[in-house]
Amino acid sequence: MGAMATEAVERESFLPHGRPFTRADLEAMPDDGNRYEIIDGVLLVSAAPRPVHQRVSMRLSNALFGLCPTGLEVFAAPLDVQLAEDTIVEPDLLIARSEELTETHVVGTPVLTVEILSPSTKHLDLAYKRARYEAAGVPSYWVVDPEGPSIIAWEFIDGAYVEVGRATGDTALTLDRPFPVTIVPGSLV
C-alpha cells in the first residue's frame, strides 16, 4: 500500500460515520499543517495561509495588542474557539476576555473575531463563518481583504450584524468596539 493510501486508511479510522463532527473528533485530527475547523458538525479543512495573509495578521495583531485594555487578550491563529460542541473555529485573529480562556482554547464568544480573506477561504469567511459568529452573538466581526486592501466591520446589534464601517487603501477606519481603534488597510499589506 502506498503512502497516500496508508494515510487515507489512517484518517478513515478516526472519522465519524453518520454523525456530526465534535471537539473529540477535532482533537484526533493529524498535525499535518492543515487547518481543521467544525461548523455545525461539518468539518472544514484549509491549507496554510499565504505570506500576505500572515503579514496582515501580524501587523493587525500588533496594532490591536498595543491598544488592548486589561482583561482582554489578542490572539492569532491557530487558537480554537468553541462556540458549541459541534462548532469549533479558528479565527485569524481574535480578542477574548481572559476568563474565557482554558488551557487549550476559548470557550464562548470572543469580543472580536477577524478573518483575513484568502482565495480559498473567502466564501467560508463571508458566508458560513460570518453567519455562525452572528448566531453565537460575537459582538464584533471584521473581514480584511489583502487584495483591496480593505476592511469591513460589523457589530452585533439587536440580534444581527450591522455594518459599522468600511475602508479601502489609505482611508482610515475608526471604530469604538471592542475598544477605540483606527486602522488603515493599506498599512496592513
C-alpha positions in Angstrom: 0.0 0.0 0.0 1.4 3.4 -1.0 1.9 6.3 1.5 -1.2 8.2 0.3 -3.3 5.0 0.6 -1.9 4.4 4.1 -2.7 8.0 5.2 -6.2 7.7 3.8 -6.8 4.4 5.7 -5.4 6.0 8.9 -7.6 9.1 8.5 -10.6 6.9 7.8 -10.1 5.2 11.1 -10.9 8.3 13.2 -13.6 10.0 11.0 -17.1 9.8 12.4 -19.7 7.9 10.4 -23.3 9.0 10.3 -23.0 11.8 12.9 -21.7 15.4 13.1 -18.1 16.1 13.9 -17.4 17.1 17.6 -14.5 18.6 19.6 -13.3 15.0 20.3 -13.1 14.3 16.6 -11.2 17.6 16.0 -8.6 16.7 18.7 -8.0 13.4 16.8 -7.1 15.1 13.6 -3.4 14.8 12.4 -0.9 17.5 12.9 -0.3 17.8 9.2 -0.2 21.5 8.5 -3.8 21.8 7.6 -6.3 24.0 9.5 -9.3 22.0 10.8 -12.5 23.7 11.9 -16.0 22.5 12.5 -19.1 24.5 11.8 -22.4 22.9 12.8 -20.8 19.5 12.8 -19.3 19.8 9.3 -15.5 19.5 9.0 -13.7 22.3 7.1 -10.1 21.8 6.1 -7.9 24.6 4.6 -4.3 24.8 3.7 -1.7 27.0 5.4 -2.1 30.8 4.6 0.0 32.8 2.1 2.7 35.2 3.2 0.5 38.3 2.5 -2.2 36.8 4.8 0.4 36.3 7.6 1.8 39.8 7.1 -1.7 41.3 7.5 -2.3 39.1 10.6 1.0 40.2 12.3 0.5 43.9 11.5 -3.1 44.0 12.7 -2.4 41.9 15.8 0.5 44.3 16.7 -1.8 47.3 16.3 -4.6 45.7 18.4 -2.2 44.4 21.1 -0.9 47.9 21.7 -4.4 49.2 22.4 -6.0 46.2 24.1 -7.2 47.1 27.6 -6.7 44.9 30.7 -9.0 41.9 30.9 -8.9 41.3 27.1 -6.3 39.4 25.2 -5.3 39.4 21.5 -4.6 36.1 19.8 -3.6 35.0 16.3 -4.5 31.6 14.7 -4.2 28.9 15.5 -6.4 29.0 18.6 -9.7 27.2 18.7 -12.8 29.0 19.7 -15.6 26.6 20.9 -18.9 28.3 20.1 -20.8 25.0 20.6 -19.9 21.3 20.9 -20.3 21.0 17.1 -18.7 24.3 16.2 -15.1 25.0 16.8 -13.5 27.7 14.6 -10.1 29.3 14.3 -10.5 33.0 13.5 -7.3 34.5 12.0 -7.3 37.0 14.9 -9.5 37.3 18.0 -9.8 39.2 21.1 -11.2 37.3 24.1 -11.9 38.0 27.7 -9.3 36.4 30.0 -11.9 34.4 31.8 -13.0 32.7 28.5 -9.6 31.0 28.1 -8.9 27.4 29.0 -5.5 25.6 28.8 -6.3 24.7 25.2 -9.0 27.0 23.7 -11.5 29.8 24.1 -15.0 28.8 25.3 -17.8 31.2 24.5 -17.9 34.3 22.3 -14.8 36.4 21.8 -15.4 40.2 21.8 -13.9 40.3 18.3 -13.2 37.8 15.6 -11.2 38.8 12.4 -10.9 36.8 9.2 -8.4 37.7 6.6 -9.6 36.7 3.2 -7.8 34.2 1.0 -8.9 33.0 -2.4 -9.6 29.5 -1.0 -11.5 30.7 2.2 -13.3 33.8 1.0 -16.7 32.2 0.7 -16.4 30.5 4.1 -15.4 33.7 5.8 -18.1 35.9 4.3 -20.9 33.4 4.5 -20.6 30.4 6.8 -18.3 31.8 9.4 -20.0 35.2 9.5 -23.3 33.5 9.9 -22.0 31.3 12.7 -20.3 34.2 14.6 -23.6 36.2 14.2 -25.7 33.2 15.5 -23.3 33.0 18.5 -23.6 36.7 19.2 -19.9 37.6 18.7 -20.1 41.4 19.4 -17.7 42.5 16.6 -16.6 40.8 13.3 -14.1 42.2 10.9 -13.1 41.0 7.5 -9.8 42.1 6.0 -9.2 41.7 2.2 -5.4 42.0 1.4 -6.3 42.3 -2.3 -8.1 45.6 -1.8 -6.7 46.2 0.6 -9.9 46.8 2.6 -11.6 46.1 5.9 -15.3 45.8 6.7 -16.5 45.8 10.3 -19.8 44.6 11.7 -21.3 44.9 15.2 -23.9 42.6 16.7 -26.9 44.9 17.3 -30.4 43.8 18.2 -29.7 40.2 17.3 -28.0 40.8 13.9 -24.8 42.1 12.4 -24.9 45.7 11.2 -22.1 47.1 9.1 -20.5 49.9 11.2 -17.5 50.7 9.0 -15.7 50.1 5.8 -12.3 51.4 4.4 -10.1 50.8 1.4 -6.5 51.6 0.7 -5.1 54.6 2.7 -8.5 55.6 4.1 -8.6 55.2 7.9 -11.4 53.3 9.6 -12.1 54.4 13.2 -14.1 52.0 15.4 -15.3 52.2 19.0 -15.7 48.4 19.6 -14.2 46.3 21.1 -12.2 49.4 22.1 -11.3 52.6 20.2 -9.0 51.8 17.3 -8.1 53.4 13.9 -6.9 51.1 11.1 -5.6 52.0 7.7 -6.0 48.9 5.4 -3.1 49.9 3.2 -0.7 49.8 6.2 -1.5 46.2 6.8 -0.2 44.8 3.5 
